[in-house]
Amino acid sequence: MVQDVDWVVGAAMFVRRAVIEQIGGFDERFFMYSEELDLCYRAKQANWRVVYFPPARVLHHEAKSSEQVLAQRDIYFHSSKARYFKKYQ
């Protein structure tokens, strides 16, 4: 029923304590975007599974944290993507 994936959205993420203890938590250099991508990548590198459970349902009010200042949101988004790719190039 679960599907192995490369990453999951942080708004609906459950992480085992053992994963955090082994790889550490979110990289604080990522602000608002790509932090879950980075965490999932590190978990997979440490041989943990990242899975998606299709029947699960979560209501996420997307972009509520950043909707007030659209230009700033775009800066955070692109800065985080650049930081991620630089980290793993």
N, C-alpha and C positions, 0 to 999 in steps of 0.2 A: 504494500500500500504506500510506503514512503518512497520517494524518488531521490537518488543522489544528485546533488547539484553543486555548482561551483561556489555559490554564495546565496544568502537569503537577506531579505530586507530587515534592517535592524529594528523597525517598529513592531515586528512580530517574531522576534528571535528568542529562543530558549537555549541556554548554554549550560552544559554541565559544569559544576564547580571544578571538577578535575581538569577540564580543559583550561579554565582560567588559571588554575594553580600551575599548570604545566607551561602554558604559552604566555601568560600575563593577560591583562585586560585590554581594553581598547587603547590604541596608540593616541595619546592626547594631542599629537601634532595634527591630527585630522579633526577639523571642526565642522560638524554637521553633515558632511558628505564623505563617503568612501570608508568610514570607520568600520562598518560591518563587512565591507569587501576585504579590507585588510585583516580583520579578525578571522574571517572564514578562510582566507588564504593561509594564514599561519596555522590554523587548526588542521587544515588538510595536509600541510607540510609536516605536521607532527603526527600524521596518520589517524586523525580523527575524521569521522564522517560528517558531512554537511548534508542535511536532508530537508526535503520539502514534503509536507503532509497535505495533499490536496483537499481533504475534507475539512480541514481547519478553517475557521472564518475569524477574521479580525477586522474591526472597524478602525481605520486610521484616517484621521483628518489631515490629509497630506498638506505639507507646506505651512502648517499653522505656526511653526516656530520661526519661519523666515518670510512670511508673506508681506510684512510691513514695508520692507526696503528691498525691492526687487533687484536693484543694481548690486547691493551688497550680497544678496543671495547668489547671484551669478558669479561674483568674485569668489565666494566661499566654495561654490560648486567646482569651478574650473581650477582653483588653487588646490583643492583636495585631490582632484583627478591627476593633476600634474605631480603632486607629492607622491601619490600612489605609484604612478609609472616610474618616477625617478627612484623610488625606494626599491623597486623590483626589476629594474632594467638589467 
